[in-house]
Amino acid sequence: MVYAGTSQIYRYRMNPVVYDLDGDGLKDLMIGNDDGRVYFYKNVGSAGNPSFNATFDTLKTESGTPIDVVAGSRLHFVDWGGDGDLDLLIGGYEGNVQLCENASGTGIQEGEQEITKITGPVVSPNPITGTAQFAFSLETPANVRIDVYSVDGRLVSTPTNGYRPSGEHRFSWNATDSRGRKLPAGIYLARLTTDSEIRTTSLVITR
């Protein structure tokens, strides 16, 4: 059983999907429901031992309107626009399919930490047939984490995670998952995250 806080998560005819919605490197839980809406349970545990917040949020459009397909929401995350971020495809019992494009930005609001300006990440070669090289640059020192996600939002690998000085950085990645297994051919998303900024690029693995 999966719990939110100390209570078992239960929704009638639910459709659960795991995806790192808030970009913190932890797998969150999204649930499509019989009422047509989508509910978000934030992972407040760890990558290896997820634990979900006792409260939940309803996914909304940029204008604040709840995403609602009237009944039986079924959802899937995919980079529909080919712009390096995952969008939401959602259908329901009425037979229609809606596209909700990802409108999240990387800007900061007044009073937050200053942005660490980033160039990259650049992956080469791309498509990847064996070993690839990641390249990025920082204008100021920062904690840097690069995660690789499948197109359905699963975190499959974290090629680097740690403090990096300003300047250019390069490292090699052998296109394997967190257990050292070769990733299957397909399209993936690489997300570079600092304390104040997120950059995403797509990559293709061929075998």
N, C-alpha and C positions, 0 to 999 in steps of 0.2 A: 504494500500500500504506500501511496505517496501522501505526505502530510504538508499542510501549510500551518506553521507553528506547531501546535499540538493537536490540530483537528485534521482528520482525513479529508482530502480533497474529493468532493463528490458533486458532479453536475450531470443531469439527465442527458443521455446520449452525447457525451462529451467527445471532442476530437482534439486530443493533446498533441502539441508540436513543441519540440525543444529548439530554442534559438537564443543566441546572445543578443537580446533586443537592445540593451543599454550600453553595449560595447565595453563591458568591464572584464571580459575574458571568462565569464562564468555562464553556464548554460541556464537560461531562464525557461519558464514554462508558460506557453500560451495555450489557451483552451478555447476551442470553438464549442458552442453550446446550442441546445435546442431552442433557445430564445433568439438566436440569430446574431448574437454579439460575440466579441472575442475578449477573453479575460487574461490578464498578465500577472503572473506570480514571479516576483523577483527572487533570484537565487542569492541568499544571504549566507550561504555556507562556503564551500570550496568547489574546485573543479572535480576533485575525486570523491567528494562527499557532499552532494548538493543538499541544501536546506532552504525551503521556500518561506517567504514572509507570510505572516498570519493574515495580513490584509492584501487585497488585490486591487488592480486598476483595470478599467475598461479601455481598450484601445480606441483612440479617437482620431478624426481627421485633423488637419492643420487648423481648421476653424473651430475645433473643440466639439464637433458633433460625433457621438459614438458611431463606430463602424457597425452597421446592422444590416443583415440580409433577411430579416423578418423571422426566419426559422431555420434551424439546422446548419449553423455556420461550419464550413469545412475550409481550412486554410492551408496555404503553401507559400513559402518564401522563395523568391527567384529574382535574379538580376534581369528584370524584364527590359529595362532601358539600355542595358549594356554600359552603364555609367559607373560600375564598380561598387554599387550598394544594392542591398536586397530589398525588393518591393514585395507587397502582399497581394496574392491572388486569393480571392475568397468567393465561395459559392454557397448555395443553400438549397433547401428542399424545393423552392420554387423554380429551380433550374437555371437561374442566371449566374453569371460570373462577373465579379467586380475586380478591377485593378486599383489598388491603393498604392500610389507611388511614394517612395521614401522621401520625405521632405526634411529630414534632419540635417542640420548644418554643422560646421566645425567652428563657428564663431563663438566668442565669449561675451558675457554681459559685463556691464560696469561693476567693478569691485572684485571680479574674479582674477585668477592668476593670469599674468601676461602670456600670450601665445609664444611657444617655442617654434620658430619658423622652420619648416621642414621642406626639403626637396626629395621627392620619391614617395614610396619605394619603387624602384625599377627592378624588374626581374628579367634576366637574360641567361640563356636563350629562352624565348617564349614563342611557341610551345616548348615545353621541357621534355626531353627524351631520357635524360639521365640525371646529371648534377646541374643545378642552376646557381646563379649568383644573384644575391640581393644587394642593392646599392641604395644608399640614402645619405642625406647630409643634414646637419643641424647648425643653425646659427648660434645657438647657445647650448650648453650641456643639458642633458635631460635623461630621465629614466625612459627607456624605449622597450616596447614589447611588440613583436610581430607575430600575429596569429594567422593561421591558414584555415579557412572554412570551406566546407562543401557548399554547393549551391542551395541545399536545403537548410543551411544555417548551423550545421554541426561543426564544432571546433575539432579539427583533426590533427593539428600540429602547431607547436610554438617554436619556430626556429631560433628565436633569440629573445632574451628577456633580461634587461639589466641597465645599469648606468652607462651612458656614453658621453664622451666629451664633445665639444663643438668640432665641426669639420666633416669630412667625407668618411663614410664607413662602407665596407664591403665584407660579405661573408658568403660561404658556400652552403648549399642545402641540397641533400640527396633525394628530395621528393619522397620522404617517408613520413609516417604518422608518429604519434607520440611514443609508440612502442617499437619504433624502428622498422616497421613493415612498409613495403613499397605501396604508395597510394595508387589506386586504380586510375586508368585514363579518365579524363573528364575535365570539366571547368571548375575552377576554385577561385576563392577571393582571398587576397592577402591584406590584412589590416594592420597598419602601423599605428601604435598608440603611444602618446606621451602623456604627461600629467595634464596637458591642456589642449591637445589637438589629436585628431584622428585622420589618417589618410588611408584610402583603400584603392587597390588595383586588382584587376582580374588576371588569372594565369591559366594556362592550359597544359595538362600533362598528357602525353601520348606514349604508348608502349608498343 
